[in-house]
Amino acid sequence: MSNNKYKILLVEDEENIRDFVQTIMEANAYQVIPAKTGAQASLLFHSHLPDLVILDLGLPDMDGLELIREIRAASAIPILVLSARTQELDKVYALDLGANDYVTKPFGISELLARVRVALRDSRSGPEGLPGGRFTMGDLEIDHEKRRVTIAGKEVRFTQTEYNILAVLAEHAGKMMTYSAIIRAVWGGSDQGSVKKLQVNMANIRKKMGSKPGENRYIINELGVGYRMCQE
């Protein structure tokens, strides 16, 4: 195995899905370390130090959420949850515990590969280089130093709170941010009306950006879970 390949720990108890994902990943030049159980995954994680974890939540010996908690206590490596659980609460728990993204089964191959690329790119660049620079995505540009946002070269004016929300989403572009993660980053804590406050600000942001309801041109809204800034 070439050493410059990204190592992916694939934790999935269903053999056909595990083999399928392993085949896709290896065909795209990733090195895959497969695991069937949480205990096996824990062992392989500490011995192989992978670059990324793809994790199914429904494991035979433990809940995958426990594994997220264990990995996050030891490392900041990206965790991509691949799960048949579609409940909003499961997504929120997984993301709040530190998962970087959540893909529900059944999934498309190209979508899965795109999410893997985003997670690995995020982990390489790290957030610390962002606030001083520029974020560009299509015709959207955010100049962090000037706190200035332009769309197709025209400046769009935002309130301080609206800008802060945009900056947080841009800093984590490609990653689904839960309501509570955005609220913590922007307001430092939450109260009873925090989610409503965030949703009202987000509605204003989308309006100013010219996005029509239901359109995901710049920001994807996953109802009941959070928001993700598109990356490309």
Number of C-alpha atoms within 10 A of each C-alpha: 6 8 7 9 13 15 19 25 25 26 27 27 20 13 11 10 12 17 14 11 20 20 13 16 20 13 10 10 13 18 21 22 17 20 21 18 19 24 15 13 21 16 11 16 20 12 9 12 14 19 20 22 27 24 27 28 24 20 19 14 12 13 14 22 22 14 20 21 15 13 20 16 10 9 10 14 21 25 26 25 24 22 21 14 16 12 11 13 12 16 24 22 14 23 25 16 16 20 27 26 23 25 21 16 13 9 12 11 12 10 11 19 15 12 18 22 13 20 24 17 13 19 16 11 10 12 13 8 10 15 17 12 11 18 18 15 15 12 11 17 19 22 16 18 10 10 16 15 23 16 16 10 10 11 13 14 15 18 10 10 14 18 20 17 20 21 22 18 20 26 21 20 24 25 23 25 25 20 20 19 18 22 20 12 12 19 14 10 12 15 9 7 8 16 17 11 12 21 13 12 18 19 15 15 21 17 12 12 19 13 15 11 9 8 12 14 14 19 22 16 17 13 8 14 19 22 21 21 24 19 16 10
